[in-house]
Every structure is written in C-alpha cells, then in structure tokens.
Amino acid sequence: MPSSDSKRLGSLAEGEKVNLAGKAEKGMVEQVILKDAKDADASWIQITKPKAGYVLYRVGGTAPYDYLVPCVK
C-alpha cells in the first residue's frame, strides 16, 4: 500500500509522461487509484512507466501535488 511514509523510488520531471497501470477498455485506461490513509484529498495512482510504482495526486490545488493531468494521443 503506497503512503507518504513509503520508500521513494524516484521523482518525475515536470511534464514527464507516464503509462497508467490498469485495464484498457475502449481506448481508455481504468486507473488503479488508492486513497491516502492520512490525507482524504490525496490519491495514489499506479503507473508502469517510466518506472513501476505510484504517483501522488492531491486535489484542491495544493502544490506540488496538483499537476497530474490526463493526456490524449
């Protein structure tokens, strides 16, 4: 289970593209999202690339966790 206490595997550069983990269906990926136990506004989203793990996303405009955005090919 990812958490802010978990070992950090690395960092993503601003604007770096990631591959979401999950089930692909109709051209979309149903993401694997886990809520953070300590912060109700934060979620951990599972990714497979550039390195398998989770990235933190926090709603409400709280930097630096408010910049994960969807991309369309």
C-alpha positions as CSV (number, residue, x, y, z in Angstrom):
1,M,0.0,0.0,0.0
2,P,1.6,3.3,-1.0
3,S,1.8,6.1,1.6
4,S,3.8,9.2,2.3
5,D,5.9,7.0,4.6
6,S,6.8,4.5,1.8
7,K,10.3,4.4,0.3
8,R,10.6,6.8,-2.6
9,L,11.7,5.1,-5.9
10,G,12.4,8.3,-7.7
11,S,10.9,11.5,-8.9
12,L,9.2,12.6,-12.1
13,A,10.2,15.6,-14.0
14,E,7.6,18.3,-14.6
15,G,5.8,17.4,-17.8
16,E,7.2,13.8,-17.9
17,K,4.7,11.3,-19.4
18,V,3.7,8.2,-17.6
19,N,1.9,5.0,-18.5
20,L,-1.1,4.3,-16.2
21,A,-1.5,0.8,-14.8
22,G,-4.9,-0.7,-15.1
23,K,-7.3,-2.2,-17.5
24,A,-7.5,-0.8,-21.0
25,E,-11.1,-0.6,-22.3
26,K,-12.4,1.3,-25.3
27,G,-9.3,3.4,-25.8
28,M,-9.2,4.4,-22.1
29,V,-7.4,3.0,-19.1
30,E,-9.3,2.4,-15.9
31,Q,-6.7,3.5,-13.4
32,V,-5.7,1.9,-10.2
33,I,-6.3,4.6,-7.6
34,L,-5.8,4.2,-3.8
35,K,-6.8,6.8,-1.3
36,D,-4.1,8.1,1.1
37,A,-4.8,6.9,4.6
38,K,-3.6,10.2,6.2
39,D,-4.9,12.8,3.7
40,A,-8.5,12.5,2.4
41,D,-7.8,14.8,-0.6
42,A,-4.8,12.7,-1.8
43,S,-4.8,9.7,-4.0
44,W,-2.0,7.3,-5.2
45,I,-2.3,6.5,-8.9
46,Q,-0.4,3.4,-10.1
47,I,1.9,3.7,-13.1
48,T,4.0,1.3,-15.1
49,K,6.4,3.7,-16.9
50,P,8.9,5.3,-16.6
51,K,9.2,3.1,-13.5
52,A,6.6,0.9,-11.9
53,G,5.1,2.4,-8.8
54,Y,2.6,5.1,-7.7
55,V,2.4,8.9,-8.1
56,L,0.7,11.1,-5.6
57,Y,-2.2,13.3,-6.7
58,R,-3.8,15.8,-4.4
59,V,-7.0,17.7,-5.3
60,G,-7.6,21.2,-4.2
61,G,-4.6,23.0,-5.8
62,T,-2.1,22.1,-3.1
63,A,1.3,22.3,-4.7
64,P,3.3,20.4,-5.5
65,Y,0.7,17.6,-5.8
66,D,-1.7,19.3,-8.2
67,Y,-0.1,18.8,-11.6
68,L,-1.1,15.3,-12.7
69,V,-3.2,15.8,-15.8
70,P,-4.6,13.4,-18.4
71,C,-3.2,13.4,-21.9
72,V,-4.8,12.3,-25.2
73,K,-2.8,10.9,-28.1
